[in-house]
Amino acid sequence: MNSIWAVARHTLSQCLRMKIAVAFLLLLAAGLAILPLVMTGDGTLAGKIRTALSYGVGITGVLLSILTVLVTVAVVSGDIQQKHIQLLAVKPLARWQYLLGRWLGVVLLNAALLGVAAVTIYLIAQHLRGSDPASAVDHRTIETEIFTARAEVKPQPPNIGKLVRKRIEKLKVDGRFDDALQTYAGEVDRKGKTPQERLYAELLKQELSRIETAGPMGAIGWRFKDLDLAGRETKAYGTVKISRADVGQFRISVPTPLAGKLVYRGPVRIDDISGQVISLGRDWFDVRFGPDVAKRQHLLDLRKGSTVEVTVEPTIQFRYKAQPTVKLPAGKKQLHRVLYFGPPMGKPIYIVAGSGPTGTPTTMTVPAAGAVVDGKLQVVYRNIPAPPTGPSSMVFMPPSVRISSADVSVLYRVGGFEANYIRSVLLVFCQLVFLAALGVFFGSFLSFPVATMACMVLLGGGLIFNWLSEAVGWYGQGGEFDFSGFVGNIVLTIIKVLMPNLSETSPADKLVDGIYISWASIGWASAWAVGARATLYLGLGCWIFHKRELAHVQV
Amino acid sequence: MGRSRIIQIACLLLAAGLLTTAGLLQKPILQESEKSDFLSRQNLAAMERSPQLAVLTSVPGGLRVLAVNYLWIRSQTLHQEGRHFDAYQLAELICQLQPYQPGVWAFQAWNMAWNISVTTQTREERWRWVYNGVKLLRDRAIVQNPRSMLLYKELSWIFFSKMGGYMDDMHWSYKQRWAGMMQSLLGSPPSGDDLKQTLAQETDLAIEAFGAIANAPLDTDPVRWARERIQQDKRQELLADPVVSAYAEKLKAFGVDIDESLLGAYNRFSLDDSVQAVRIIPPQLKSQREKELSALINDNAAAAKQAREKMLAFVRAQILWNEYHLDPQFMWELMKRYKVPLDWRHTMSHGLYWAAYGLKVCDPSETDFLKLNHRRNVLNSLKNLTSMGLVNILWRPDNPDYPNYYESADLRYIEPTHQQHIEYAKADAKLKGKTFDKNTLASGHVNYLIKAMDLLVADGRIGGIKPKVGTAQYYYDYIKREYKRTGKMWDSESVEDFVVAEMAAEGSVPRYEITLVMLKFTLKRALVARGLTNDEKEFQNRWRFARRLFNAYQKGAADRMKIPGGFNNVAGNVLTVLLGRPRTLGLTISVADRSDIYLALADKPQIQVIAYHQLEGFLRRLCKAGGIDFAKAFPAPPGLEGYRRKLRQVMPAANPGRDKTK
């Protein structure tokens, strides 16, 4: 172990002396320094923070990945090329110890650089958070959609198989099953599916479309379970700014992050007494208590300057993407709808009516209290026409709307930003650990330029794997066999085996959306997507290096 | 000769060939560069101003294509996912990596203004994306590609269709926002408050007023664009005038300089018509300092007034150029060219500006397809200014960014639009070797003139046997003569008959809004004729025509499209608007004049009662403020109680308290 550690330390100091490492270090420092200056986002503060986080993590990840590849390959293949390895070979140092030491050294370098970059990005984000938001909505977005960690729960899948079986039964009862089957029997299926399988697939598609579509005045419903909202309240101390105890109304100043979590007309507890938010500011809110509650002595005693404990009840954010089944005219992307939130089989607790955009995800925030019972929630979307705008305006029936279950989710806060940020940095670190192993592997038997190129090709493939897999198809547009697609798929398959999908393990998207990065996902990344492959590459590298003849005896 | 030598010679020959080819291509490339303005002073200045641009266009080298591809994919993916937080940034990057491709700029701007904007839910978010599109074209793309017709067309189209049109759910908020911005900068144009003033005199007044801004010290060299918010050398030039410098010194004591702070103070304290016209309440002066500043801003001594006007014109010209990239000279030129009082608070005026500016700067050949599109944009902007070019706004203290906004028809645009049509139509007919009546723009021209005739007839500008320019009969004759229109409708006895027949014609488009506008115009004219100019004949003519129009429309309209409430209801509502908000009809009328209009309708209490019911409280306050006896100025009309009782019966839910007392 000491030998490995000695090599690692030597590698670390060697890396820090390398010009290329210094160049990347300067590049990274410059990139992060100008980040807050050049990032404009979409004009909102939330957009600016998201851009800074996304680009910050992205720049760090890409630059450190390239640095890792270059440095690892350079130190390993350089030793062989410059014959330093022959000096080491005669020392009491096993070849695997040498390679592991080199790998560990680069990993330590990465840990240090990543740590510094992560702290810098965090400070930039926090600095921006302190700026003035563009609006109250902007403020809410910052506090409830960025500086948070939200669990995302998908709706319970509908039992479509059961519906399809019913349809088949009905076809059989009506004596139309054979006719339906006959429709598919005449067609040639390139994937070799039987007519029964294709009929089943078609019915599946039809049923799915039926239950995911709301016609004019029609509705779509979803049920969610396992919403763990217990103990998710947010607490902070606030100060009474204006007291109108006689009418049960108070203005309370609170820390900005807490104010951002409050919902207009949502519940809030003041010293454990439930009230309703009736007005909201950046660092204050107005609360009103019901006539009975307002008579409590504790509230009557509250004066200007009194300190109170403010508890914000958990909220849920419902996210969906509605698609009209017909093309809407230019400029008409909003459709009217009513959303009902309540426990399954129960009366809706919150009803939200209005218009929402189509073709893009929309998020609605409602208090969880009452709507979520035993971790269960039901949401219903009703497709309604736009209300008339004047005595002469006509009421047009809206087009049908389809909302795919895949585009529906409920989000709720399960943790803080800081812990999530640390986990996201760990994910980036996992990738760098893997790339160091990849560099060691290729450096152990290839020259510097070839090894670098191999690593870069794989790195690029891993980064844009999702896009490549969408772009490359087995078949041409007309359904005929496509040779280039065939070759492309083979290359993709090779990349898939050799590389983890770095675009999926990248934490930037989740981080800017405030989505909870679970320890399980890090465990999976470190153990399988990255860990297993890294171990394999290191093992292979050690084996090749062990077998490799480091010097030719010339007579 | 060995094999190696042969290879060497072949390579040398190849190199020489490539070098020669490159040399031959050099000249056309340079010519193309000059033609496309790649090497213009403006381009070089833009490059100098934005080191980022210089870096992005040179450093990535061959990787630029890859970077552009990646950024396109990322922007499209994020758009599909509904994540637009860095869409503007990405669009800028994509464009900067290929800065001389106008199509790329145009696409990105269009994407922001039309696609991304409609995915947002609040008017502020929407405005931001629409305006991001404008800014990308105006402040970036056109600076890089000053001779690209496409970019001017796209920019004009955003103002004309996105902001000025009615397709977008939130189009009113764009109009309000833009009107608010321009009001702060330019103030209201001089309005026709004097009822004896002719329309032509009003127009001259508006054009003359803008001349001060157009002639203010400003250097419009593209190299200097947006380098400074206020050009300091020009400021010094202004201050060379001792009257200006003396007034500027006084203002300085209150922290007001020759920049936006002057506009701020002027908009807040001035009692000039251009500011007063949009106020609901007079300026509130809270401290002694504010009182003193207000006195200075309203100092009407000749020297102070002259200095203030010069300073205001200077600041306005500077901001028009340096922030909005608008050339005040060209704005003025447009007003003079068309002899119209272009109200720059209207988005259509800017649609017209950018289309006309594109035509001027790019000077395309007649065969260029984009030229026809530009001309259409010019014509469409002018047409829309005819039907809604008259803007009135009122500041809302609760929401200053979105003032109350009204627009209505402005007949002064009819003749210039007609003349512009003729000019373009002649050019088109000549190019295509057709006769004039077969020109590409013919249908649009005829339809426009028919609409103009509707408005002119409504406003009483009918014309006789030898009609004057600007009357309905003149255009009616023109269509028959030049476009050879025939048929029953075109043989009507009078132009009024034609308008009514056309209104009821089978297959004519639903004309609810047009009819209401015409009724509003006709009745306004009638009420003003009787109440203010004592022209009973004109009143009777207009009143009769309004009734005829109303009946013709009601007869032909489907049940769901019929105007509710009968003719008296329409007339009562026009009276209500005339007495309550005359500015929305393009008039400023004193309380005494309002009283005259009201009293002149003593023989029509069924009309008076509608206005009285709605405006009683408002008029009472107005009279009190003006020291007028309300009971005498606006006596309660007979039948008021009956009317109110009827209303309560029709709308019991709206008045539950009174129902209980019954």
Contacts between the chains, C-beta under 8 A, distances in Angstrom:
chain1	res1	chain2	res2	distance
A	38	B	52	7.3
A	39	B	86	7.9
A	39	B	89	6.7
A	40	B	88	6.3
A	40	B	89	5.9
A	41	B	85	5.5
A	41	B	86	6.2
A	41	B	88	7.3
A	41	B	89	6.7
A	42	B	84	5.6
A	42	B	85	5.4
A	42	B	86	7.2
A	42	B	87	6.2
A	42	B	88	5.6
A	42	B	128	7.0
A	42	B	129	7.6
A	42	B	132	7.7
A	43	B	88	7.1
A	43	B	128	4.7
A	43	B	132	6.9
A	44	B	85	7.9
A	44	B	125	8.0
A	44	B	128	7.7
A	46	B	85	7.0
A	47	B	84	7.8
A	47	B	85	4.1
A	47	B	86	7.1
A	50	B	85	4.1
A	50	B	86	7.1
A	51	B	85	5.8
A	51	B	86	4.5
A	51	B	89	6.0
A	54	B	85	7.6
A	54	B	86	6.7
A	55	B	86	7.5
A	134	B	124	7.6
A	135	B	122	7.8
A	135	B	124	6.1
A	137	B	122	6.4
A	137	B	125	7.9
A	321	B	82	6.8
A	329	B	167	6.4
A	330	B	114	6.5
A	330	B	167	6.0
A	331	B	114	7.3
A	331	B	118	6.2
A	331	B	162	7.3
A	331	B	165	7.6
A	331	B	167	3.8
A	331	B	168	3.8
A	331	B	169	7.0
A	331	B	171	7.7
A	332	B	118	7.7
A	332	B	167	6.7
A	332	B	168	7.8
A	332	B	169	6.6
A	333	B	118	3.7
A	333	B	119	6.4
A	334	B	118	7.2
A	334	B	121	7.9
A	334	B	169	5.2
A	355	B	121	7.8
A	355	B	169	7.4
A	356	B	121	6.8
A	357	B	118	6.5
A	357	B	119	4.5
A	357	B	120	6.9
A	357	B	121	6.4
A	359	B	82	7.9
A	359	B	119	6.8
A	360	B	82	3.5
A	360	B	119	3.8
A	361	B	81	6.9
A	361	B	82	3.9
A	362	B	82	7.7
A	362	B	121	7.4
A	391	B	564	5.5
A	392	B	512	5.7
A	392	B	561	6.8
A	392	B	563	7.7
A	392	B	564	7.6
A	394	B	560	6.4
A	464	B	70	7.6
A	467	B	73	5.8
A	467	B	77	8.0
A	512	B	85	7.1
A	513	B	83	7.8
